[in-house]
Amino acid sequence: HTFGHAIETAEGYGTWLHGEAVAMGMVMAADLSLRLGWLDASSAQRVRTVLETNYGMSVVPPTNITVEQYLDLMSSDKKAELGEIRFVLLKGIGNAVIKGDIASELLRSTLTAGQGLCEES
């Protein structure tokens, strides 16, 4: 929900339905998991494809939210501890972990990936 709540807040509640924002956040979390080397590319792409194809969800984040806005909103998320952003990430399909202390460059890569989420770089 960390990415999704930031989208909902930045876009204004009602612009994205809660489920749409959460689904988009799941794609972003899968992308970050891929960048961390925890999730293989086919599993990350599977998350994206299932949400897009089976459920008709957007898999491209809004382009008007800046990296700084994301970071500010996520640092005040209810899961943040002492200002540290915490994420629910994947070490495999069905293997979720809660993780803080993410390298800034990896997080920024996910936040700027846009259309290229869940694709190997």
GUTIDO-759660 format. One record per atom (N, C-alpha, C, O): residue number from 1; residue in three letters; atom name; y, z, x. Coordinates in steps of 0.02 Angstrom, whole numbers. Layout:
PT;NUM;Ala;CA;Y;Z;X
...
REM end
This chain:
PT;1;His;N;-60;0;40
PT;1;His;CA;0;0;0
PT;1;His;C;64;0;42
PT;1;His;O;118;-12;16
PT;2;Thr;N;59;13;107
PT;2;Thr;CA;119;20;148
PT;2;Thr;C;162;-43;147
PT;2;Thr;O;222;-40;133
PT;3;Phe;N;131;-100;161
PT;3;Phe;CA;169;-164;158
PT;3;Phe;C;191;-179;87
PT;3;Phe;O;248;-199;76
PT;4;Gly;N;147;-168;39
PT;4;Gly;CA;161;-184;-31
PT;4;Gly;C;219;-144;-60
PT;4;Gly;O;261;-171;-95
PT;5;His;N;221;-79;-44
PT;5;His;CA;277;-38;-68
PT;5;His;C;343;-62;-39
PT;5;His;O;394;-61;-73
PT;6;Ala;N;342;-83;24
PT;6;Ala;CA;404;-109;55
PT;6;Ala;C;427;-173;19
PT;6;Ala;O;487;-182;7
PT;7;Ile;N;380;-216;1
PT;7;Ile;CA;397;-277;-35
PT;7;Ile;C;427;-260;-103
PT;7;Ile;O;480;-286;-122
PT;8;Glu;N;394;-216;-140
PT;8;Glu;CA;419;-196;-206
PT;8;Glu;C;490;-168;-202
PT;8;Glu;O;533;-186;-242
PT;9;Thr;N;502;-125;-154
PT;9;Thr;CA;567;-92;-148
PT;9;Thr;C;620;-143;-128
PT;9;Thr;O;675;-144;-157
PT;10;Ala;N;605;-183;-77
PT;10;Ala;CA;655;-231;-52
PT;10;Ala;C;672;-284;-104
PT;10;Ala;O;730;-305;-110
PT;11;Glu;N;622;-306;-142
PT;11;Glu;CA;633;-359;-191
PT;11;Glu;C;660;-334;-257
PT;11;Glu;O;686;-372;-297
PT;12;Gly;N;655;-269;-268
PT;12;Gly;CA;675;-240;-332
PT;12;Gly;C;614;-237;-377
PT;12;Gly;O;580;-287;-387
PT;13;Tyr;N;602;-179;-405
PT;13;Tyr;CA;543;-170;-447
PT;13;Tyr;C;545;-218;-505
PT;13;Tyr;O;596;-225;-539
PT;14;Gly;N;490;-252;-517
PT;14;Gly;CA;485;-301;-570
PT;14;Gly;C;488;-372;-546
PT;14;Gly;O;464;-418;-581
PT;15;Thr;N;516;-384;-486
PT;15;Thr;CA;517;-451;-458
PT;15;Thr;C;446;-471;-440
PT;15;Thr;O;423;-526;-456
PT;16;Trp;N;412;-426;-405
PT;16;Trp;CA;340;-434;-392
PT;16;Trp;C;306;-379;-433
PT;16;Trp;O;327;-321;-431
PT;17;Leu;N;254;-397;-469
PT;17;Leu;CA;214;-346;-503
PT;17;Leu;C;181;-302;-449
PT;17;Leu;O;170;-325;-393
PT;18;His;N;166;-240;-467
PT;18;His;CA;136;-194;-419
PT;18;His;C;72;-224;-388
PT;18;His;O;63;-221;-327
PT;19;Gly;N;29;-252;-429
PT;19;Gly;CA;-33;-281;-404
PT;19;Gly;C;-21;-340;-357
PT;19;Gly;O;-57;-349;-308
PT;20;Glu;N;30;-380;-371
PT;20;Glu;CA;47;-436;-327
PT;20;Glu;C;71;-410;-259
PT;20;Glu;O;51;-437;-207
PT;21;Ala;N;113;-360;-260
PT;21;Ala;CA;138;-331;-197
PT;21;Ala;C;82;-298;-157
PT;21;Ala;O;79;-305;-96
PT;22;Val;N;37;-263;-192
PT;22;Val;CA;-20;-232;-158
PT;22;Val;C;-65;-285;-128
PT;22;Val;O;-88;-277;-71
PT;23;Ala;N;-79;-338;-165
PT;23;Ala;CA;-121;-393;-139
PT;23;Ala;C;-89;-424;-77
PT;23;Ala;O;-123;-437;-28
PT;24;Met;N;-24;-436;-80
PT;24;Met;CA;11;-464;-22
PT;24;Met;C;6;-416;37
PT;24;Met;O;-4;-437;93
PT;25;Gly;N;12;-351;23
PT;25;Gly;CA;5;-301;75
PT;25;Gly;C;-65;-300;105
PT;25;Gly;O;-73;-287;164
PT;26;Met;N;-115;-314;64
PT;26;Met;CA;-184;-317;89
PT;26;Met;C;-192;-375;139
PT;26;Met;O;-226;-368;189
PT;27;Val;N;-160;-431;124
PT;27;Val;CA;-163;-488;169
PT;27;Val;C;-127;-471;235
PT;27;Val;O;-151;-487;289
PT;28;Met;N;-70;-438;229
PT;28;Met;CA;-33;-418;290
PT;28;Met;C;-72;-366;330
PT;28;Met;O;-71;-369;392
PT;29;Ala;N;-107;-320;297
PT;29;Ala;CA;-148;-271;332
PT;29;Ala;C;-207;-305;366
PT;29;Ala;O;-226;-286;422
PT;30;Ala;N;-237;-355;334
PT;30;Ala;CA;-291;-393;365
PT;30;Ala;C;-266;-429;427
PT;30;Ala;O;-300;-432;478
PT;31;Asp;N;-206;-458;421
PT;31;Asp;CA;-176;-492;478
PT;31;Asp;C;-164;-444;536
PT;31;Asp;O;-180;-460;594
PT;32;Leu;N;-137;-385;523
PT;32;Leu;CA;-125;-336;575
PT;32;Leu;C;-192;-313;606
PT;32;Leu;O;-196;-303;666
PT;33;Ser;N;-243;-305;565
PT;33;Ser;CA;-309;-287;589
PT;33;Ser;C;-337;-341;636
PT;33;Ser;O;-368;-325;687
PT;34;Leu;N;-325;-404;618
PT;34;Leu;CA;-346;-460;661
PT;34;Leu;C;-309;-457;727
PT;34;Leu;O;-339;-465;780
PT;35;Arg;N;-244;-446;725
PT;35;Arg;CA;-203;-443;787
PT;35;Arg;C;-223;-384;832
PT;35;Arg;O;-217;-388;893
PT;36;Leu;N;-248;-331;801
PT;36;Leu;CA;-272;-273;840
PT;36;Leu;C;-341;-285;870
PT;36;Leu;O;-364;-247;912
PT;37;Gly;N;-374;-339;849
PT;37;Gly;CA;-441;-354;873
PT;37;Gly;C;-495;-317;836
PT;37;Gly;O;-553;-315;858
PT;38;Trp;N;-478;-287;779
PT;38;Trp;CA;-526;-248;740
PT;38;Trp;C;-563;-290;690
PT;38;Trp;O;-619;-273;671
PT;39;Leu;N;-533;-344;667
PT;39;Leu;CA;-561;-386;614
PT;39;Leu;C;-566;-456;642
PT;39;Leu;O;-518;-482;672
PT;40;Asp;N;-623;-488;631
PT;40;Asp;CA;-630;-557;655
PT;40;Asp;C;-592;-604;609
PT;40;Asp;O;-576;-588;552
PT;41;Ala;N;-577;-663;635
PT;41;Ala;CA;-536;-712;600
PT;41;Ala;C;-566;-733;533
PT;41;Ala;O;-530;-741;484
PT;42;Ser;N;-632;-740;530
PT;42;Ser;CA;-662;-762;467
PT;42;Ser;C;-657;-708;413
PT;42;Ser;O;-648;-724;355
PT;43;Ser;N;-661;-645;433
PT;43;Ser;CA;-654;-591;384
PT;43;Ser;C;-581;-585;360
PT;43;Ser;O;-569;-574;301
PT;44;Ala;N;-534;-592;406
PT;44;Ala;CA;-463;-591;387
PT;44;Ala;C;-448;-648;339
PT;44;Ala;O;-413;-638;289
PT;45;Gln;N;-473;-707;354
PT;45;Gln;CA;-462;-764;311
PT;45;Gln;C;-496;-754;244
PT;45;Gln;O;-471;-777;192
PT;46;Arg;N;-553;-721;244
PT;46;Arg;CA;-589;-707;181
PT;46;Arg;C;-547;-664;135
PT;46;Arg;O;-544;-677;75
PT;47;Val;N;-515;-613;162
PT;47;Val;CA;-470;-570;121
PT;47;Val;C;-417;-614;89
PT;47;Val;O;-405;-609;29
PT;48;Arg;N;-385;-655;129
PT;48;Arg;CA;-332;-699;105
PT;48;Arg;C;-358;-747;52
PT;48;Arg;O;-326;-755;-1
PT;49;Thr;N;-414;-779;65
PT;49;Thr;CA;-442;-829;19
PT;49;Thr;C;-463;-799;-47
PT;49;Thr;O;-449;-827;-100
PT;50;Val;N;-496;-741;-45
PT;50;Val;CA;-518;-709;-107
PT;50;Val;C;-458;-691;-151
PT;50;Val;O;-459;-704;-211
PT;51;Leu;N;-407;-663;-121
PT;51;Leu;CA;-348;-644;-161
PT;51;Leu;C;-311;-705;-189
PT;51;Leu;O;-287;-703;-245
PT;52;Glu;N;-308;-758;-150
PT;52;Glu;CA;-273;-818;-172
PT;52;Glu;C;-314;-858;-222
PT;52;Glu;O;-290;-876;-275
PT;53;Thr;N;-376;-872;-204
PT;53;Thr;CA;-418;-917;-245
PT;53;Thr;C;-447;-882;-306
PT;53;Thr;O;-444;-909;-361
PT;54;Asn;N;-475;-823;-297
PT;54;Asn;CA;-508;-789;-352
PT;54;Asn;C;-460;-755;-400
PT;54;Asn;O;-473;-749;-460
PT;55;Tyr;N;-403;-732;-373
PT;55;Tyr;CA;-357;-692;-414
PT;55;Tyr;C;-287;-723;-422
PT;55;Tyr;O;-245;-694;-456
PT;56;Gly;N;-275;-780;-390
PT;56;Gly;CA;-211;-814;-398
PT;56;Gly;C;-152;-777;-368
PT;56;Gly;O;-95;-786;-390
PT;57;Met;N;-164;-734;-320
PT;57;Met;CA;-111;-695;-289
PT;57;Met;C;-75;-734;-234
PT;57;Met;O;-105;-778;-202
PT;58;Ser;N;-12;-719;-224
PT;58;Ser;CA;26;-749;-170
PT;58;Ser;C;0;-722;-103
PT;58;Ser;O;-14;-663;-96
PT;59;Val;N;-7;-767;-55
PT;59;Val;CA;-29;-745;11
PT;59;Val;C;26;-761;63
PT;59;Val;O;13;-760;123
PT;60;Val;N;86;-774;38
PT;60;Val;CA;143;-785;82
PT;60;Val;C;196;-733;64
PT;60;Val;O;220;-732;7
PT;61;Pro;N;215;-691;111
PT;61;Pro;CA;263;-638;96
PT;61;Pro;C;333;-666;83
PT;61;Pro;O;348;-723;102
PT;62;Pro;N;375;-628;50
PT;62;Pro;CA;443;-650;37
PT;62;Pro;C;479;-663;104
PT;62;Pro;O;470;-627;152
PT;63;Thr;N;519;-715;105
PT;63;Thr;CA;553;-734;167
PT;63;Thr;C;620;-700;177
PT;63;Thr;O;650;-704;231
PT;64;Asn;N;645;-667;125
PT;64;Asn;CA;711;-637;129
PT;64;Asn;C;711;-564;154
PT;64;Asn;O;765;-534;159
PT;65;Ile;N;653;-536;169
PT;65;Ile;CA;650;-467;194
PT;65;Ile;C;647;-471;270
PT;65;Ile;O;603;-502;299
PT;66;Thr;N;695;-438;303
PT;66;Thr;CA;696;-439;376
PT;66;Thr;C;646;-389;405
PT;66;Thr;O;623;-344;370
PT;67;Val;N;629;-399;467
PT;67;Val;CA;585;-352;502
PT;67;Val;C;614;-282;499
PT;67;Val;O;578;-233;487
PT;68;Glu;N;679;-277;510
PT;68;Glu;CA;711;-211;509
PT;68;Glu;C;707;-178;440
PT;68;Glu;O;696;-118;435
PT;69;Gln;N;714;-218;387
PT;69;Gln;CA;706;-191;319
PT;69;Gln;C;635;-165;309
PT;69;Gln;O;626;-110;283
PT;70;Tyr;N;585;-205;328
PT;70;Tyr;CA;516;-183;322
PT;70;Tyr;C;506;-117;358
PT;70;Tyr;O;480;-69;330
PT;71;Leu;N;528;-114;421
PT;71;Leu;CA;517;-53;461
PT;71;Leu;C;552;7;431
PT;71;Leu;O;523;62;429
PT;72;Asp;N;612;-2;406
PT;72;Asp;CA;649;53;375
PT;72;Asp;C;613;77;312
PT;72;Asp;O;604;137;302
PT;73;Leu;N;593;30;270
PT;73;Leu;CA;560;49;207
PT;73;Leu;C;491;80;220
PT;73;Leu;O;472;129;187
PT;74;Met;N;454;53;268
PT;74;Met;CA;387;80;282
PT;74;Met;C;391;148;315
PT;74;Met;O;346;189;307
PT;75;Ser;N;443;161;354
PT;75;Ser;CA;448;227;387
PT;75;Ser;C;463;282;337
PT;75;Ser;O;454;341;352
PT;76;Ser;N;487;264;277
PT;76;Ser;CA;499;314;226
PT;76;Ser;C;445;315;172
PT;76;Ser;O;450;349;122
PT;77;Asp;N;391;275;183
PT;77;Asp;CA;335;274;136
PT;77;Asp;C;301;343;135
PT;77;Asp;O;303;380;184
PT;78;Lys;N;271;359;78
PT;78;Lys;CA;241;426;71
PT;78;Lys;C;184;439;120
PT;78;Lys;O;166;496;132
PT;79;Lys;N;155;386;149
PT;79;Lys;CA;102;395;198
PT;79;Lys;C;129;407;269
PT;79;Lys;O;91;428;313
PT;80;Ala;N;193;395;280
PT;80;Ala;CA;223;405;346
PT;80;Ala;C;223;480;363
PT;80;Ala;O;234;522;319
PT;81;Glu;N;209;495;426
PT;81;Glu;CA;210;564;449
PT;81;Glu;C;259;570;506
PT;81;Glu;O;251;538;557
PT;82;Leu;N;310;612;497
PT;82;Leu;CA;361;623;547
PT;82;Leu;C;392;556;569
PT;82;Leu;O;406;546;628
PT;83;Gly;N;403;512;521
PT;83;Gly;CA;433;447;535
PT;83;Gly;C;386;395;562
PT;83;Gly;O;406;337;571
PT;84;Glu;N;323;414;576
PT;84;Glu;CA;274;365;601
PT;84;Glu;C;243;329;542
PT;84;Glu;O;216;359;496
PT;85;Ile;N;246;263;545
PT;85;Ile;CA;218;222;491
PT;85;Ile;C;142;224;498
PT;85;Ile;O;114;214;552
PT;86;Arg;N;108;236;442
PT;86;Arg;CA;35;237;441
PT;86;Arg;C;10;182;395
PT;86;Arg;O;40;169;343
PT;87;Phe;N;-43;150;415
PT;87;Phe;CA;-71;93;380
PT;87;Phe;C;-144;105;364
PT;87;Phe;O;-180;139;401
PT;88;Val;N;-167;76;309
PT;88;Val;CA;-239;71;296
PT;88;Val;C;-258;2;321
PT;88;Val;O;-237;-49;295
PT;89;Leu;N;-300;1;374
PT;89;Leu;CA;-320;-61;407
PT;89;Leu;C;-395;-69;404
PT;89;Leu;O;-431;-23;384
PT;90;Leu;N;-419;-127;425
PT;90;Leu;CA;-490;-142;421
PT;90;Leu;C;-521;-150;491
PT;90;Leu;O;-493;-182;535
PT;91;Lys;N;-579;-119;499
PT;91;Lys;CA;-620;-132;558
PT;91;Lys;C;-679;-175;539
PT;91;Lys;O;-724;-187;580
PT;92;Gly;N;-679;-200;479
PT;92;Gly;CA;-730;-244;450
PT;92;Gly;C;-723;-240;375
PT;92;Gly;O;-690;-195;349
PT;93;Ile;N;-753;-287;340
PT;93;Ile;CA;-751;-285;267
PT;93;Ile;C;-787;-221;245
PT;93;Ile;O;-845;-210;263
PT;94;Gly;N;-753;-180;206
PT;94;Gly;CA;-781;-117;182
PT;94;Gly;C;-775;-60;231
PT;94;Gly;O;-801;-5;218
PT;95;Asn;N;-741;-70;288
PT;95;Asn;CA;-733;-18;339
PT;95;Asn;C;-659;-7;352
PT;95;Asn;O;-631;-35;399
PT;96;Ala;N;-627;33;309
PT;96;Ala;CA;-555;45;314
PT;96;Ala;C;-541;109;353
PT;96;Ala;O;-579;157;350
PT;97;Val;N;-486;108;390
PT;97;Val;CA;-463;166;428
PT;97;Val;C;-388;175;417
PT;97;Val;O;-352;127;404
PT;98;Ile;N;-364;237;424
PT;98;Ile;CA;-293;250;422
PT;98;Ile;C;-269;256;494
PT;98;Ile;O;-297;293;533
PT;99;Lys;N;-217;218;510
PT;99;Lys;CA;-194;215;579
PT;99;Lys;C;-118;215;583
PT;99;Lys;O;-84;179;546
PT;100;Gly;N;-92;255;627
PT;100;Gly;CA;-22;254;645
PT;100;Gly;C;-16;230;716
PT;100;Gly;O;-65;203;743
PT;101;Asp;N;40;238;747
PT;101;Asp;CA;49;220;817
PT;101;Asp;C;27;149;832
PT;101;Asp;O;-12;137;878
PT;102;Ile;N;53;102;793
PT;102;Ile;CA;37;31;804
PT;102;Ile;C;88;2;853
PT;102;Ile;O;148;16;847
PT;103;Ala;N;65;-37;900
PT;103;Ala;CA;110;-69;948
PT;103;Ala;C;163;-110;911
PT;103;Ala;O;146;-151;868
PT;104;Ser;N;224;-99;928
PT;104;Ser;CA;281;-131;895
PT;104;Ser;C;275;-207;894
PT;104;Ser;O;289;-239;843
PT;105;Glu;N;254;-237;950
PT;105;Glu;CA;250;-310;953
PT;105;Glu;C;197;-338;906
PT;105;Glu;O;207;-392;878
PT;106;Leu;N;142;-302;896
PT;106;Leu;CA;90;-325;849
PT;106;Leu;C;115;-320;777
PT;106;Leu;O;105;-366;737
PT;107;Leu;N;147;-264;761
PT;107;Leu;CA;174;-255;694
PT;107;Leu;C;227;-308;679
PT;107;Leu;O;227;-337;625
PT;108;Arg;N;271;-320;726
PT;108;Arg;CA;323;-371;717
PT;108;Arg;C;293;-441;709
PT;108;Arg;O;319;-482;672
PT;109;Ser;N;238;-454;744
PT;109;Ser;CA;204;-519;737
PT;109;Ser;C;179;-529;666
PT;109;Ser;O;185;-583;638
PT;110;Thr;N;150;-476;637
PT;110;Thr;CA;127;-481;567
PT;110;Thr;C;187;-490;520
PT;110;Thr;O;184;-531;474
PT;111;Leu;N;240;-453;532
PT;111;Leu;CA;298;-456;487
PT;111;Leu;C;334;-523;490
PT;111;Leu;O;372;-539;444
PT;112;Thr;N;324;-561;542
PT;112;Thr;CA;357;-626;548
PT;112;Thr;C;308;-685;542
PT;112;Thr;O;328;-742;551
PT;113;Ala;N;245;-671;526
PT;113;Ala;CA;194;-725;523
PT;113;Ala;C;203;-772;464
PT;113;Ala;O;186;-831;469
PT;114;Gly;N;230;-747;409
PT;114;Gly;CA;242;-790;350
PT;114;Gly;C;180;-826;327
PT;114;Gly;O;129;-795;313
PT;115;Gln;N;184;-892;323
PT;115;Gln;CA;129;-935;300
PT;115;Gln;C;67;-927;344
PT;115;Gln;O;11;-939;321
PT;116;Gly;N;75;-908;407
PT;116;Gly;CA;20;-905;454
PT;116;Gly;C;-20;-840;455
PT;116;Gly;O;-58;-829;501
PT;117;Leu;N;-11;-798;404
PT;117;Leu;CA;-49;-735;402
PT;117;Leu;C;-124;-749;403
PT;117;Leu;O;-148;-795;370
PT;118;Cys;N;-160;-709;440
PT;118;Cys;CA;-233;-710;444
PT;118;Cys;C;-260;-772;479
PT;118;Cys;O;-318;-790;470
PT;119;Glu;N;-218;-804;518
PT;119;Glu;CA;-241;-861;558
PT;119;Glu;C;-238;-841;631
PT;119;Glu;O;-192;-807;652
PT;120;Glu;N;-288;-863;668
PT;120;Glu;CA;-288;-846;740
PT;120;Glu;C;-230;-881;773
PT;120;Glu;O;-216;-940;760
PT;121;Ser;N;-197;-844;817
PT;121;Ser;CA;-140;-876;852
PT;121;Ser;C;-160;-903;919
PT;121;Ser;O;-118;-931;955
REM end
